[in-house]
Amino acid sequence: MTGDATRTGTAGRLRAVADVLGDVLAGPYARTFARARQDEDDLFMVVVMAEALGVPNPASYYTVELLPVVYDQVHDWHRRMGLDRSPLDHFSCC
């Protein structure tokens, strides 16, 4: 019984040390990681909305199901892309 408690306590401490080391090592690159994630999200938006933007999309059958999920993010996305208004004719967010 005490062996299990010791292992759990040791595992918890090791996890805490690993979290601190992860923060120390990744901290200076947090902005870079956030920017890379934002770029991936923007690419995802383009892929999902390609058919609505007039770009032929061979995967439109699969991505059309994701449109309701990304509609909340359209405004932020088109602002980041430098567009004053939404490029979608049927969706006006501004």
LUMNUSE-663752 format. One record per residue: x, y, z of N, C-alpha, C in turn. Coordinates in steps of 0.2 Angstrom, whole numbers, padded with zeros to 4 digits, always signed. Layout:
XYZXYZXYZ/...
//
This chain:
+0004-0006+0000+0000+0000+0000+0004+0006+0000/+0009+0006+0004+0014+0012+0004+0018+0013-0002/+0019+0007-0005+0023+0007-0011+0019+0011-0017/+0013+0010-0017+0008+0013-0022+0008+0020-0021/+0007+0022-0015+0007+0029-0013+0014+0033-0015/+0019+0030-0014+0026+0032-0015+0026+0033-0023/+0024+0028-0027+0025+0029-0034+0020+0034-0036/+0014+0035-0034+0010+0040-0036+0013+0047-0034/+0016+0048-0028+0019+0054-0026+0025+0056-0031/+0029+0051-0032+0035+0052-0036+0032+0053-0043/+0027+0050-0046+0025+0051-0053+0022+0058-0053/+0019+0061-0048+0016+0067-0048+0021+0073-0048/+0027+0071-0044+0032+0076-0044+0036+0076-0050/+0037+0070-0053+0040+0070-0060+0036+0074-0065/+0029+0073-0065+0025+0077-0069+0025+0084-0068/+0026+0086-0062+0026+0093-0061+0033+0096-0063/+0039+0092-0062+0045+0094-0065+0045+0095-0073/+0042+0090-0076+0041+0090-0083+0037+0096-0085/+0032+0098-0082+0028+0103-0084+0032+0110-0083/+0036+0110-0078+0040+0116-0077+0046+0117-0083/+0049+0111-0084+0054+0111-0089+0051+0112-0096/+0045+0110-0097+0042+0111-0104+0040+0119-0104/+0038+0122-0099+0037+0129-0099+0043+0133-0100/+0049+0131-0097+0055+0134-0097+0058+0134-0104/+0057+0128-0107+0060+0127-0114+0056+0130-0119/+0049+0129-0119+0045+0132-0124+0043+0139-0123/+0044+0142-0117+0042+0149-0116+0044+0154-0121/+0051+0154-0123+0053+0159-0127+0050+0158-0134/+0047+0152-0136+0045+0151-0143+0037+0151-0143/+0034+0153-0137+0027+0152-0137+0023+0157-0142/+0026+0162-0143+0023+0167-0149+0024+0163-0156/+0029+0160-0157+0030+0157-0163+0026+0151-0164/+0025+0147-0158+0020+0142-0159+0013+0144-0160/+0011+0149-0156+0004+0152-0157+0003+0155-0164/+0008+0158-0167+0008+0160-0174+0007+0154-0179/+0011+0149-0178+0010+0143-0182+0004+0140-0182/+0001+0139-0176-0006+0137-0175-0011+0141-0178/-0010+0147-0178-0015+0152-0181-0015+0151-0189/-0009+0150-0192-0008+0149-0199-0011+0142-0201/-0011+0137-0197-0014+0131-0198-0022+0132-0198/-0024+0135-0193-0031+0137-0192-0034+0141-0199/-0030+0145-0201-0032+0149-0207-0032+0145-0213/-0027+0140-0214-0027+0136-0219-0033+0131-0219/-0035+0129-0213-0041+0124-0212-0047+0128-0214/-0048+0135-0212-0054+0139-0214-0054+0139-0222/-0048+0140-0225-0049+0140-0233-0051+0134-0236/-0048+0128-0233-0050+0122-0236-0058+0120-0235/-0060+0122-0229-0067+0121-0227-0072+0125-0231/-0070+0131-0232-0074+0136-0236-0072+0137-0243/-0068+0133-0246-0066+0134-0253-0071+0134-0258/-0076+0129-0257-0082+0129-0262-0086+0135-0261/-0087+0138-0255-0091+0144-0254-0087+0150-0257/-0080+0150-0258-0076+0155-0260-0075+0155-0268/-0078+0149-0271-0077+0148-0278-0071+0145-0280/-0068+0141-0276-0062+0137-0277-0064+0130-0278/-0063+0127-0283-0064+0120-0283-0061+0116-0278/-0065+0112-0274-0062+0108-0269-0065+0101-0269/-0060+0096-0271-0062+0089-0272-0065+0086-0265/-0063+0089-0260-0065+0086-0253-0072+0090-0251/-0075+0094-0255-0081+0098-0252-0086+0093-0249/-0087+0087-0252-0092+0083-0249-0091+0082-0241/-0084+0081-0239-0083+0080-0232-0082+0087-0228/-0080+0092-0232-0079+0098-0228-0086+0102-0227/-0091+0101-0231-0097+0104-0230-0100+0103-0223/-0099+0098-0220-0101+0096-0213-0098+0100-0208/-0092+0103-0210-0089+0107-0205-0090+0115-0205/-0094+0117-0210-0096+0124-0211-0099+0127-0205/-0104+0123-0202-0107+0126-0196-0102+0127-0190/-0097+0123-0190-0092+0124-0185-0088+0130-0186/-0086+0132-0192-0082+0137-0193-0085+0144-0194/-0092+0144-0195-0095+0151-0196-0094+0156-0190/-0093+0153-0184-0092+0158-0179-0085+0161-0179/-0081+0158-0183-0074+0161-0184-0073+0165-0190/-0078+0166-0194-0077+0169-0201-0075+0176-0200/-0078+0180-0196-0076+0187-0195-0069+0188-0193/-0066+0184-0188-0059+0185-0186-0055+0183-0192/-0057+0177-0196-0053+0175-0201-0052+0180-0207/-0058+0183-0209-0057+0187-0215-0054+0194-0213/-0054+0196-0207-0050+0202-0204-0042+0200-0205/-0040+0194-0203-0033+0192-0203-0031+0192-0210/-0035+0190-0215-0033+0189-0222-0033+0196-0225/-0035+0201-0222-0035+0208-0225-0041+0210-0228/-0047+0206-0228-0053+0208-0231-0057+0212-0226/-0060+0218-0229-0064+0222-0225-0071+0219-0223/-0073+0215-0228-0080+0212-0227-0079+0204-0229/-0084+0201-0227-0084+0193-0228-0084+0192-0235/-0080+0187-0238-0080+0186-0245-0086+0181-0247/-0090+0179-0242-0095+0174-0244-0102+0179-0245/-0105+0177-0251-0111+0181-0253-0117+0179-0248/-0117+0173-0246-0123+0172-0241-0122+0172-0234/-0116+0175-0232-0115+0176-0225-0111+0182-0224/-0115+0187-0220-0112+0193-0219-0111+0194-0211/-0105+0195-0209-0104+0196-0202-0103+0203-0200/-0101+0207-0204-0099+0214-0202-0105+0219-0204/
//
